[in-house]
Amino acid sequence: MRSDLTVLVQRIHPRADDFEIFEFFSQAGKVRDIRLIRDQRSGKSKGVGYVEFGDAESVMKALALNGIAFKGQPLLVQASMAEKNRLAQAAKNAQAANEMMGLGGTAEPTKLMVSELHPHIAEAELREIFAPFGELAEVALMKDPATQASLGVAHVTYIDPVHAKDAQQAINTLDLAGKQLIVQLVQDAPPVAAPMMGGMGLAPLGGLGGMMSMVGMGGMGALMPEVPMAAPSACVLLKNMFDPEGEDEKGDPDFFTDLQEDVKEECGKYGQVVAAKIKPVSAGFVYMKFADQTGATACVGALNNRWFAGKQIGAAYVPEEEYESM
């Protein structure tokens, strides 16, 4: 695979051109291609690029250049880790065999959520950054519906889950245009769409970022009911964030305080969070209030219908009066 012979290079001097990069990396071996990511408007380098080599030995030598100064700046050089790809593909094949034999299995995610994007980053530039890891199905940049300005969040979907995993590991924490990207795998569909027993209702779902370890990891999730769309506001309702009948929820006196802080920290990635309120006797309701509607819009777009360990979260706007009544 070409991606196995490609290294991701960060912290490239903004005035370095393709030929200078070619000369620098030629000391590692035969360079087949240089792809420098540039701003679409100004044409200026964003300090990130890909270098493709002719053989695996050259890749190993290129990795040894990590931390070496180039035009006065130490480079950060990462590889695509071909062996890890092969192991992931083997696991994928085993999973497919299990499914054919009726043993079940969880489909690996092909979608990434990319946050902390600079507002001037365009979809075309995102494609350039993520395309070297494999064939892309879609790149969707979230925008404010009123102004069409970027909200700093995008969804990148691959054809092959192996490529999605590889890209997530390589690009997460990448410094791009002065901001450190956050790249997370997103599970779009439940592993098992099992019907619930009559009279039991929907099983509460849990898990958001770091809260997954303490919120309802056991049990089976259920498909989220449709959430009625409210008019855009600065307030958001997150559903299925906890199980009111769970052992931790009932037995741990600090559970809801910890949950509140974790939700505020996680949602703070999308905008300034003014406050969070939890409704303990509910289907896992957590109310959030952002400093402005832009943060709420980014939160709803990024978290609604996201899957964590087979459990789905709902996110929707709520009127400010409903939030204040909590």
N, C-alpha and C positions, 0 to 999 in steps of 0.2 A: 504494500500500500504506500502511496506517496506520502500520506500523513505520518507514516512510520519513519520517513526520512526527512521530516521537516521539524525545525526547532522554532519555538516562539521566543522572540527577543524583545525585552522591555528596556526602558530607560535609554533609548537611543537618543543621541544628541539631536536636538531639533533641526540643526543645520546640516546634518549628515545626509549625503545623497546615496542613491542606490549603488553607484560605482564604489564609493568609499566603504560601504558595508560589504560589497562583494569582495573587495581586496582584503578587508579585515578577516572575513570568515574563510577566505581561500587558503589560509594557513592551516585550516583543519582538513581540507580536502576539496574535491571538485564541487563547486557550487552550481546547481542547475537553474535555480530561480531565486529572485529576491522580490518580496512583496511588502512594500512599505505602506502603512496605513496613513492616509493624508486627509486633512479637512477638505470637504467638498467645496466649500466657499473660497477659502484662502489658498488651498493647495499646500498648506504647511504640514510638516510631519507631526504626527501625534505621539511620536516616541515609541511606537510599537510596530513590529514587522515580523515577517516569516522568512526563513532561509531554508531552501530545500537543497539537499545534498544528493550525490549520486549513489552513495552506499552507506551501510550502517556504521562502518568504521569511522567515516567522516563525522557522522552524527555524534559519536562518543567523544571524538576530539573536540567538536564544537562545544559540547557540554562542559569540557574542561576550561573553556574560556569564560565561564560564569564568574562574574566579579572582576574580570579584567577591564581596565580602563580603556575606553574608546573615545577619543576626542575629549579626554578629561572626565568622562563619566563612567562609573562601573556598570557594566551590562548585567542584566538578569536573563539567563538563558535556560529555557525549559524544553523538554522533549515530549513527544506524544505517548511514550511508554508502550511500545508495540506488544511486549509480552503481556502487559495487563489487558490489552485489547483481546489477545488470543484467549486468555483465561475467561474474560467476560463472555466471549463468543461461545466458548465451551459450555459455560453455565447456561447461556441462552438456549443452546441446542438441547441440553439436558432437560430444561424446563419445558421445551416444546414436546419432547418425548413423553414427559410426565403427563402433559395435557392430553396427548393422543391416547394414553393408556387410562385416562380417566382419573388420574391422581391429582388433578388440579394444578394450579400454579399462579403466580402473580406476574402480570405483564410488566416488563421493565419500562420505565418512563422514557419518552422521546422528547419531551418538552422541557425547556429551561426557562426560568424566570430570571431576568437580568434587571437588577435595580441599582440605584446610585449612579445612573447615567448622567453625563453632562447634558444640559438641555439643548446644546447645539449638535449633539451626535444624531445623525440621520440613519434611516433604515439601511440605506446602501452601504454605509460605513460599518454597520453591525454585520451585514452579510460578509463583508471583506474579512472581518475579524473571526467569524465563526465558520465560514465555508471551508477552510483548510482541514477541518476535522471530519468532514463527511458531507454527504448530500443533504441539503436543507429542504424541508417541506414548506416552511413558512417563517417569515420574520415579521412580527407585528409590534410596532412602537405605539405605546399608549399615549393618547393626546387629550388635552382638555377639549370637551365637545364645543365649548363656546369660542375659544381662541385658537384652537388647533395647535397650541404650544405643547411641546413634549413634557410629560409628567415624570420623566426620568426612569421609566419602567418599560420593559419590553418582554415579549415572549418569543423564544427562538425554538423552532421545532425541527427535529431531524427525522429522517426516514428510519435510521437504525439506532436503537437505544444504546448500543456500544459507543457510537460517535457522540451521542448526547452526554454520556458519562465521562468520556475522555475530555470533551470540551469543558464540562463543568469543573473538572479537576485542574485543568490547565489555566483557565481564564478567571476562575474565582480569585478575588483579591488583586486582579490585574489593575495597575495604575493607568488610567486612560483620561487624558485631558485634565489632569489634576485631581481626579476622583478615583477612589478604589471601588471597583465593581464588586457586587455581591451576586453570585450566580448559583441558583438552586434548582435541583431537579424537581419537576412537578408531575404528580400522578393524576392524569385526567379522568381515569375511570376506576371504578372499584374492582378489586381482585375477584370478588364473588358477589354477584347480584342476587343474594338469597332473599326470598320473601320472608316477611315477619309473620309471626303467629297472630291470629286475630285477637283483638282486644288488648294487645300489648303495646300498640303504638310504635313509633319510630325509636329505635335505639339511639340514645344520645351519643354524639360523636365528639372526639376530642383531638387535641394536638395542634400546636402552632410553634414551629421552630423548636426552641429549647424546651418547651413545655411538653413535648411528646412523651418524655420519659415519665412524667408524673400524671398525665391525663389519659385515662381510659385506653391503655394499650391493648387490653384483652377484649374478647368479644367480637361480634361481627357488626360492621357498619351497615347502613341502609341508605338508599338513594335519598338525597335531600328533596323535600317538597319544594315546589316553586315558591320563591319569595316575591311577594307583590312589590312592584317597583314603586318607590316613593319619589317625590320630587327631590332633586339634588340638594343637599344641605351639608353643613359642616359636621353633622352627627352620623354615626354609623352603628349598626347593630350587627354583632357577630353571633352566629347561632352554632349550637352543638360544640361549645368550647369545653364542656365538662359534663359529667354525669351526676345529677343531684342525688342519686342513690348509691354512688360509688363509695368504696371504703375510705379512700383518702379524703373525699369531700366531707364525709360524716365524722371521720376519726381524727383528722389533722386540723387543729385549731388555726394553723397558719396557711392552710391551703388556699383560701380565697385571696388573702393578702399577697401571697407569692404569685398567684395567677394574675392578679391585677397588675403587679409590677412587671411580670414577664410580657403581658399583652401590651402594656404601654411601651416597653422597650422595643418589641418587635414591630409594632405599628409606627413607632417613631421613625422608622426607615422611610416612611412615605410622606411625612410631614410632622409639624409640631403637634404633639398630643397635649391638650389642655387637661383632660381628666379621663378616667375610666371608671365605670360603675358596673357592678356585677349583680345579677338577680339570681340569688341562690336557688330559689324554688322556681325553676323554669327549665326549658330544654337547652340548658347551657348558654343562656343569654349574657353577653357582655356588651355594654354600651360604651362607645368611644366618642369623645368630642375633640375635633381638631381645631387648630387656630384659624383655619380657613377651609373653603370648599375644595381647593386644589388637593390638599392632603387627604381629605375624605375620598375624593374621586380616585386618587392613586391607590388608596387602601382597598376600596371596593373592587376595583379592576384587578388588583393583584391577588386578593385573597378569596373572592367569591368562587365557590365550587372547587377550591383546591383540595387535594387529597394528601393525607399524611398517614402512612401505615394503614391504609385501607379505610380511613375515616375522612369524611368530607365536612368542610366548613362552609357556612353560608355567610355572606356579607352583603348588606344592603343599607341604603340611606334610611334614616328615620327623621321625622320632623323634630325640630329643636324642642318643641313643647313636650314631646314624648320623652326625650332625654331628660329634660328638667323635672319631669314628674316622677322620675325614678328616686 
